[in-house]
Amino acid sequence: MNTLRHFPLGSRWPDSPHAVISSLPTMQDVRGYEEHEPRVIEAMQSGYPRFVVHEYVRQLLDFYVEREGLLGRSVVLVAGERALQDVRDFCGTGVDRVEVDAGVFLLHCDLEDVDLAEKLRKCVQHIGCSVYSRQAEDLLVKHALKAGLFPEVVAEGNSLQAVRDMLAQQIGCGSSDVLLTSSGMSAFYAGFRGVQALQRGRGRTAWVQLGWLYLDSGCVLKEFLGEEETLDYSYDVSDVDAIIEQLRTYGDSLAAVVLEYPSNPLLQTCEVHRIAAAVREFGGVLVIDPSIASVFNVDVLPHTDLLVTSLTKYTAVEGDVMCGAIAVNPSSPYYSVLATCVADNHSPAYGRDIARLGHEIKTAPKAVAQMSQNASRLYAYLAQHPGVKKIYFAGSSKYLGAIAQEQGSVGAVISVELEGDMEIFYDAVKVMKGPSFGTRFTLLCPFMYLAHYDLVTTDVGRTFLAEVGIAPELIRISVGTEPYEAIEAVFAEALDRSV
């Protein structure tokens, strides 16, 4: 089916209840989504699962609430004992729990305590520990609330081992060094907790964020560090000499350095090998998230102690699986302790999600290669287009070659600032629009509006974005596998309208 077309508000692609992307076709819809406008919220039966409560999860919540006599309470679902304890520790008193099914917990608090209810919801979002659509579907069937499962192709046999084997081959480690988690954020959070446990034991308390981090990754660092721990930022990753000197000043207190490589949304790269050597010399742990390009395109494990990544992007190439992965570098001096700490803190991926991922990962390498080819061609076209003011692309970096899996491995993502009216362009472009990337089909989003609406809608926020070099109207494009000429034509038409 043609994916280079208009998708009505709330429609999903793929046409599956497990799709992680639902259409926000106009900027008016984007604002309505962020401002909880009923017209938009009612149309979104699903969406990116950490931000939109799936219709199956809502049905399950209604069932549990009635069964447990909790009408009038603010409720969330959490999967697993480990996540349950972390959420309760973070939220403090006032949050109660009920184990509603084996390993599934309903957390609830007073609906009138708006601040606590929001804190509870945000915590589950940040650490990625919710119940997602396939697990919810299984539970609905179990309780006779749904007749059967949505039919889909899954891998035969031991899909967990097969996925770990293939990822290990891509990442460059042993299968036992790869853990699958319930989401990309769950992977990041488990990695964070593992490093924190290691470094607290060594009396190291200084954390450093390099470059821009994805919303929830940044929130984990800000919200879950202890009172004795500190967090500093270096948004400019181009001056590696300055970064190394900054790291040197922490002395024996340096705990960890965290970065996305390439960065999201500006696709920045740098001399990561120099940063890695400095972090190792100063006794810190380096954590790298390569999600924006994927482990199919970049080889970062040799430069890091811990790799955390989303598999919802690129690996789940159809856009219908929530999953993440953690890999510990066997060459890290902290390997043994770090591997144990991370394993103790991770929330495993759900079985049916792994089975579906086991099917999709077989076709992912070919699809990802086609995305990279199309993205390189679209970058060349957009870079010379008079309607484009600035363009960001990892493939244009002189540093990417040092970590690319092979020549031409550049990833699917391009970000642009436009000369013309961003809203006209966004409304006109005929692709799926929503918050994700690395899918077989082309999609885009007004990244800062969906990730940082508070910043783009205030003078203070816009001033801050100007200081760190991110345009509020930035458009992030994820290039798919459709015929290249058709992709270019869609963007040419939208750009002509916007100028």
Residue pairs with C-beta under 8 A, 6 or more apart in sequence:
3 13
3 431
3 432
3 441
3 442
3 480
3 482
4 430
4 431
4 442
4 482
4 486
4 487
4 490
5 430
5 431
6 25
6 430
7 13
7 23
7 25
7 432
7 433
8 23
8 25
9 23
9 24
9 25
9 26
9 29
9 40
9 43
10 22
10 23
10 40
10 43
10 44
10 45
11 22
11 23
12 19
12 21
12 22
12 23
12 45
12 46
13 19
13 21
13 23
13 319
13 432
13 441
14 318
14 319
14 320
16 150
16 152
16 320
17 46
17 54
17 55
17 56
17 133
17 137
17 150
18 133
18 134
18 137
18 150
18 152
18 320
18 321
18 356
19 46
19 319
19 320
20 46
20 47
20 48
20 49
20 312
20 319
20 320
20 321
20 322
20 436
21 47
21 48
21 319
21 432
21 434
21 435
21 436
21 439
21 443
22 44
22 45
22 46
22 47
22 52
22 434
23 432
23 433
23 434
24 30
24 33
24 40
24 433
24 434
24 445
24 450
25 427
25 433
26 426
26 427
27 422
27 423
27 426
27 427
27 446
27 449
29 40
30 426
30 446
30 449
30 450
31 37
31 449
32 39
32 40
32 41
33 40
33 41
33 44
33 450
34 449
34 450
34 453
44 52
45 54
45 55
46 52
46 54
46 55
46 133
47 434
48 434
48 435
48 436
49 130
49 132
49 133
49 183
49 322
50 125
50 128
50 130
50 183
50 185
50 216
51 125
51 435
53 61
54 132
54 133
54 136
56 133
56 136
56 137
56 140
56 146
57 77
57 130
57 131
57 132
57 133
57 136
59 136
59 140
59 145
59 146
60 77
60 131
60 136
60 139
60 140
60 145
61 75
61 77
61 106
63 140
63 143
63 145
64 70
64 75
64 77
64 98
64 100
64 106
65 71
65 73
65 75
65 106
67 100
68 98
68 100
68 106
70 98
70 106
70 108
72 111
73 108
73 109
73 110
73 111
74 108
74 109
74 110
74 111
74 113
74 116
74 117
74 120
74 121
75 106
75 107
75 108
76 106
76 107
76 108
76 120
76 121
76 124
76 130
77 100
77 104
77 105
77 106
77 107
77 130
77 131
78 84
78 87
78 104
78 105
78 107
78 124
78 129
78 130
78 131
79 103
79 104
79 105
79 129
79 130
79 131
79 135
79 182
79 347
79 350
80 103
80 129
80 182
80 347
80 348
81 103
82 344
82 345
82 346
82 347
83 127
83 129
83 186
83 347
84 97
84 105
84 107
86 123
86 127
86 129
86 193
87 95
87 107
87 120
87 123
87 124
87 127
87 129
88 95
88 97
88 107
90 119
90 123
90 223
90 224
91 107
91 109
91 116
91 119
91 120
91 123
94 109
94 110
94 113
94 116
95 107
95 108
95 109
95 116
95 120
96 107
96 108
96 109
97 105
97 106
97 107
97 108
98 105
98 106
98 108
99 105
99 106
100 106
101 139
101 142
104 131
104 135
104 139
107 120
107 124
109 116
109 117
109 120
110 116
110 117
111 117
122 219
123 223
124 130
125 185
125 216
126 185
126 189
126 216
126 219
126 220
126 223
127 185
127 186
127 189
127 220
128 181
128 182
128 183
128 184
128 185
128 186
128 187
128 188
128 189
128 216
128 324
128 347
129 182
129 186
129 189
129 347
130 182
131 139
132 182
132 183
132 322
132 350
132 353
133 322
134 350
134 352
134 353
134 356
135 350
135 352
135 353
137 146
137 149
137 150
138 149
138 352
140 146
141 147
141 148
141 149
152 320
152 356
153 356
153 359
154 352
154 355
154 356
154 358
154 359
155 162
155 355
155 356
155 357
155 358
155 359
155 362
159 354
159 355
159 357
159 358
159 359
160 180
160 351
160 354
160 358
161 175
162 358
162 361
163 180
163 354
163 357
163 358
163 361
164 175
164 178
164 180
165 175
166 361
167 178
167 295
167 311
167 315
167 325
167 327
167 361
168 174
168 175
168 177
168 178
168 327
170 295
170 296
170 405
171 178
171 295
171 299
171 301
171 307
171 327
172 299
172 301
172 302
173 301
173 327
173 328
173 329
173 330
174 330
177 327
177 328
177 329
177 330
177 339
178 325
178 326
178 327
179 187
179 190
179 325
179 326
179 327
179 342
179 343
179 346
179 348
180 311
180 323
180 324
180 325
180 348
180 349
180 354
181 187
181 190
181 323
181 324
181 325
181 326
181 346
181 347
181 348
181 349
182 322
182 323
182 324
182 347
182 348
182 349
182 350
182 353
183 310
183 312
183 322
183 323
183 324
184 291
184 308
184 309
184 310
184 311
184 312
184 313
184 323
184 324
185 216
185 217
185 220
185 310
185 324
186 324
186 346
186 347
187 308
187 309
187 310
187 324
187 325
187 326
187 346
188 216
188 217
188 220
188 289
188 308
188 324
189 220
189 224
189 345
190 308
190 326
190 342
190 345
190 346
190 347
191 287
191 306
191 308
191 326
191 342
192 220
192 221
192 224
192 258
192 287
193 224
193 341
193 342
193 345
194 306
194 338
194 341
194 342
194 343
194 344
194 345
195 255
195 256
195 285
195 287
195 305
195 306
195 338
195 341
196 224
196 225
196 229
196 255
196 256
197 341
197 344
197 345
198 285
198 334
198 337
198 338
198 341
199 205
199 255
199 256
199 284
199 285
200 226
202 283
203 252
203 253
204 252
204 253
204 254
204 255
204 283
204 284
205 226
205 228
205 229
205 230
205 253
205 255
206 229
206 230
206 232
206 250
206 253
206 254
206 255
207 221
207 225
207 229
207 230
207 231
207 232
207 255
207 256
207 257
207 258
208 231
208 232
208 233
208 234
208 246
208 247
208 250
208 254
208 256
208 257
208 258
208 284
209 218
209 221
209 231
209 232
209 233
209 234
209 258
209 259
210 234
210 237
210 243
210 257
210 258
210 259
210 275
211 234
211 235
211 237
211 259
211 260
211 263
211 266
211 268
212 235
212 260
212 263
212 264
212 265
212 266
212 468
212 470
213 221
213 258
213 259
213 260
213 264
213 289
214 260
214 264
214 289
214 291
214 451
215 451
215 452
217 258
217 260
217 289
221 231
221 258
222 231
225 231
229 255
232 246
234 242
234 243
234 246
235 468
235 469
236 242
236 469
237 243
237 259
237 263
237 268
237 269
237 270
238 268
238 270
240 270
240 271
240 274
240 275
243 275
243 278
244 274
244 275
244 278
247 254
247 257
247 278
247 279
247 282
247 284
248 278
248 282
250 282
250 284
251 282
252 283
254 279
254 282
254 283
254 284
255 284
255 285
256 284
256 285
256 286
256 287
257 275
257 279
257 284
257 285
257 286
257 287
258 287
258 288
258 289
259 272
259 275
259 287
259 288
259 289
260 288
260 289
260 290
260 291
260 292
261 269
261 272
261 288
261 289
261 290
261 293
261 298
261 300
261 403
262 268
262 269
262 290
262 292
262 293
262 298
262 394
262 397
262 400
262 411
263 269
263 292
264 291
264 292
264 413
264 476
265 392
265 413
265 415
265 447
265 448
265 470
265 474
265 476
266 392
266 415
266 469
266 470
267 292
267 392
267 393
267 394
267 397
267 411
267 413
267 414
267 415
268 392
268 397
269 394
269 397
269 399
269 400
269 403
270 399
271 399
272 288
272 300
272 303
272 399
272 402
272 403
273 303
273 402
275 286
275 303
276 286
276 303
276 304
279 285
279 286
280 286
280 333
285 305
285 306
285 332
285 334
285 338
286 303
286 304
286 305
286 306
287 304
287 305
287 306
287 307
287 308
288 300
288 303
288 304
288 306
288 307
288 308
289 307
289 308
289 309
290 297
290 298
290 300
290 307
290 309
291 309
291 310
291 313
291 438
292 394
292 411
292 413
292 437
293 394
293 409
293 410
293 411
293 413
294 309
294 313
294 314
294 315
294 368
294 411
294 438
295 307
295 309
295 314
295 315
295 325
296 314
296 315
296 364
296 365
296 368
296 369
296 405
296 409
297 314
297 368
297 372
297 404
297 405
297 409
297 410
297 411
298 400
298 403
298 404
298 405
298 409
298 411
299 403
299 404
299 405
300 307
300 403
301 307
301 327
301 329
302 329
302 331
303 403
304 329
305 328
305 329
305 332
305 334
305 335
305 338
306 326
306 327
306 328
306 329
306 332
306 338
306 342
307 325
307 326
307 327
307 328
307 329
308 324
308 325
308 326
309 324
309 325
310 323
310 324
311 321
311 323
311 324
311 325
311 357
312 319
312 321
312 322
312 323
312 324
312 436
312 438
313 436
313 437
313 438
313 439
314 364
314 368
314 371
314 412
314 438
315 323
315 357
315 360
315 361
315 364
316 323
316 356
316 357
316 360
317 360
317 363
317 364
317 367
317 368
317 438
317 439
317 440
318 360
318 439
318 440
319 436
319 439
319 440
319 441
320 356
321 353
321 356
321 357
321 360
322 353
323 349
323 353
323 354
323 357
324 349
326 342
326 346
328 335
328 338
328 339
328 342
329 335
332 338
349 357
367 440
367 481
368 412
368 438
369 408
369 409
370 481
371 411
371 412
371 438
371 440
371 478
371 479
371 480
371 481
372 395
372 408
372 409
372 410
372 411
372 412
373 408
373 484
374 412
374 479
374 480
374 481
374 482
374 484
374 487
375 393
375 395
375 410
375 411
375 412
375 413
375 414
375 479
376 395
376 408
376 410
377 484
377 488
378 414
378 477
378 479
378 484
378 487
378 488
378 491
379 391
379 393
379 395
379 396
379 414
381 488
381 491
381 492
382 388
382 391
382 414
382 416
382 491
383 391
385 492
385 495
386 419
386 499
387 418
387 419
387 420
387 425
387 495
387 496
387 498
387 499
388 416
388 417
388 418
388 419
388 495
389 416
389 417
389 418
389 419
390 416
390 417
390 471
391 414
391 415
391 416
391 417
392 414
392 415
392 416
393 410
393 413
393 414
393 415
394 400
394 410
394 411
394 413
395 410
395 411
400 410
401 407
404 410
411 438
412 437
412 438
412 478
412 479
412 480
413 437
413 438
413 476
413 477
413 478
413 479
414 476
414 477
414 479
415 447
415 474
415 475
415 476
415 477
416 474
416 475
416 477
417 471
417 473
417 474
417 475
418 425
418 473
418 475
418 495
418 498
419 499
420 495
420 498
420 499
421 498
422 446
422 473
422 475
422 498
424 497
424 498
425 475
425 494
425 495
425 497
425 498
426 433
426 444
426 446
426 475
428 493
428 494
428 497
428 498
429 444
429 490
429 491
429 493
429 494
430 490
430 493
430 494
431 441
431 442
431 443
431 444
431 490
432 441
432 442
432 443
433 443
433 444
433 445
434 443
434 445
435 445
435 450
435 451
436 443
436 445
436 478
437 443
437 476
437 478
438 478
439 478
439 480
440 480
440 481
441 480
441 481
441 482
442 477
442 478
442 479
442 480
442 482
442 487
442 490
443 477
443 478
443 480
444 475
444 476
444 477
444 478
445 475
445 476
446 473
446 474
446 475
446 476
447 474
447 475
447 476
448 455
448 456
448 465
448 470
448 471
448 472
448 473
448 474
449 456
449 472
452 461
452 465
454 461
455 461
455 462
455 464
455 465
455 472
456 462
456 465
456 472
462 472
465 471
465 472
477 491
479 487
480 487
